[in-house]
Amino acid sequence: MIGQAPGNGINGDYDGSYRTRKSLKYKKTVGDVDLYASYLFSDDYNPNNGLRYKRKGGGSLGADYHITDDLTWGTAWNYTRAEMRPGNGGDGKDYDQNIVGTALSWTPDNWTFALGGGWYQNFMTTKRVDAHDYFAGDAWGIEYFAGYKFPINQYAVKSIQPYFMGDRIEYVNGRNYQRIDNGVGISFQLDYGFRVDYEHVFTSSTDDLGDMNLVRLRYDF
């Protein structure tokens, strides 16, 4: 799904959107709320396009509010101070990158419902190899998911989950691009930590990507 920040920036391991390298993280539970904070240390990344990305620092704040046992509302914000510069040492440009996201998840019985969205400032790439115009000013994305899990527990199959999903990503400025996905899928949870997903995705995009069939194999160890 492409509506959330990971995968849309330069690299989630460096820009603060995923499992960020060289960071210090803190978590504390207060009543029904889980609080999160992190500090991002300086780091460098080579995107192999003649430019260099330098994270000068940053930080994140987040919270998960457990409204009930099966209803959770999460919100997070990340700030990264970064520089994009030519690999040959020419003049670069500083970027103040901000990510704000929120999501609601509801898991009554065997159902799973989720809806989330985010706003991205100086984070999404323009697809131009130019240090002074590498990140678009503003963009936003949304995602949804609805599925029902049928317990099987035989023939090496633990459960089967049919689902509906969708997402949208759109640039407000910096690049003329939007993409809308809606799809149906089925997920097989197998023994020994294996999972197989199949999706058919109906896609409408500025670059006419067309519909897609996706198969994923996952192993949890």
SVG drawing of the C-alpha trace seen along z (x, -y; Angstrom):
<svg xmlns="http://www.w3.org/2000/svg" viewBox="-16 -26 50 58">
<polyline fill="none" stroke="black" stroke-width="0.4" points="0.0,0.0 1.4,-3.4 -0.5,-5.9 1.8,-5.9 5.3,-7.4 7.6,-4.4 8.6,-3.7 7.6,-7.2 10.7,-9.1 14.3,-8.7 14.9,-5.7 12.9,-4.7 16.1,-3.6 17.4,-7.2 14.5,-9.7 12.7,-8.8 9.7,-7.0 10.6,-3.4 13.2,-1.5 15.6,-4.4 19.3,-3.7 21.3,-5.5 18.3,-6.5 17.5,-6.4 13.9,-5.3 11.7,-5.6 8.3,-4.1 6.1,-4.6 2.6,-3.5 0.3,-5.8 -3.1,-4.3 -4.7,-3.5 -2.0,-5.5 1.3,-4.2 3.7,-7.1 6.7,-7.0 9.7,-9.3 12.9,-9.0 16.0,-11.0 17.6,-10.7 21.4,-11.1 23.3,-12.2 23.6,-9.7 24.5,-9.6 22.9,-7.8 24.1,-7.3 21.1,-6.9 23.5,-5.9 22.3,-8.8 25.2,-11.2 23.8,-12.9 24.2,-12.4 21.6,-12.6 22.7,-13.7 20.5,-13.5 21.7,-16.2 19.3,-15.1 15.7,-14.9 13.1,-13.3 9.7,-11.7 6.7,-11.8 3.8,-9.3 0.9,-8.0 -1.4,-5.0 -4.7,-5.5 -6.4,-2.2 -10.0,-3.4 -11.3,0.1 -9.6,3.6 -10.2,3.8 -10.2,0.1 -6.9,-1.9 -6.2,-5.4 -2.6,-6.2 -0.9,-9.5 2.7,-10.3 5.0,-13.1 8.5,-13.0 10.9,-15.8 14.2,-15.4 16.7,-18.1 18.4,-16.9 20.7,-18.1 20.8,-17.0 24.1,-17.7 26.0,-16.6 28.4,-13.7 31.3,-15.8 31.0,-18.3 29.1,-21.1 26.5,-23.3 23.6,-21.5 20.3,-22.4 18.8,-22.0 15.4,-20.5 13.1,-20.5 11.2,-17.2 8.0,-16.7 5.7,-13.7 2.4,-13.7 0.2,-10.6 -2.8,-9.2 -4.7,-5.9 -7.7,-4.1 -7.8,-0.3 -10.7,1.8 -10.5,5.6 -13.9,6.9 -13.9,10.7 -12.3,12.0 -12.8,8.7 -10.0,6.2 -10.8,2.6 -8.2,-0.1 -8.2,-3.7 -5.2,-6.1 -3.8,-9.1 -0.7,-11.3 0.7,-14.7 4.3,-14.9 6.3,-18.1 9.6,-18.2 9.5,-14.4 8.2,-12.9 10.7,-12.9 10.1,-15.0 11.9,-12.2 14.4,-14.9 18.2,-14.3 18.7,-17.9 19.9,-18.6 18.0,-21.9 14.7,-20.3 14.8,-16.8 11.9,-16.8 8.4,-18.1 6.9,-20.7 3.7,-18.9 1.9,-15.7 -0.7,-13.5 -1.9,-9.9 -4.7,-7.8 -5.2,-4.0 -8.0,-1.6 -8.3,2.1 -11.2,4.4 -10.9,8.1 -12.3,11.2 -10.2,14.0 -11.5,17.6 -9.7,20.0 -8.8,23.2 -6.1,25.0 -5.7,28.0 -3.7,29.1 -0.8,26.7 -3.2,23.7 -3.9,21.7 -6.3,19.1 -7.6,17.6 -8.4,13.9 -10.2,12.4 -9.9,8.6 -10.6,5.3 -7.9,2.6 -7.2,-0.8 -4.9,-3.8 -4.3,-7.2 -1.2,-9.3 -1.2,-12.8 1.3,-15.6 0.0,-19.1 3.0,-20.9 6.5,-20.1 5.2,-17.3 2.1,-16.6 1.3,-13.1 -1.5,-11.1 -2.2,-7.4 -5.4,-5.6 -5.5,-1.9 -8.5,0.3 -8.1,4.0 -9.2,7.4 -7.0,10.0 -6.7,13.2 -4.1,14.1 -3.1,17.6 -1.5,17.9 0.5,21.1 2.4,23.2 6.0,22.4 5.5,18.6 4.9,18.6 2.2,16.4 1.1,16.1 -0.9,13.1 -2.5,12.6 -4.0,9.3 -5.6,7.9 -5.3,4.1 -7.3,1.7 -5.0,-1.3 -5.6,-4.8 -2.5,-7.0 -1.0,-9.9 1.5,-7.7 -1.1,-5.0 0.4,-2.2 -2.6,0.1 -4.0,2.9 -1.7,5.3 -1.6,8.8 0.6,9.2 1.8,12.2 3.8,11.9 5.5,14.6 6.3,13.7 8.2,15.6 8.2,14.5 10.9,16.0"/>
</svg>
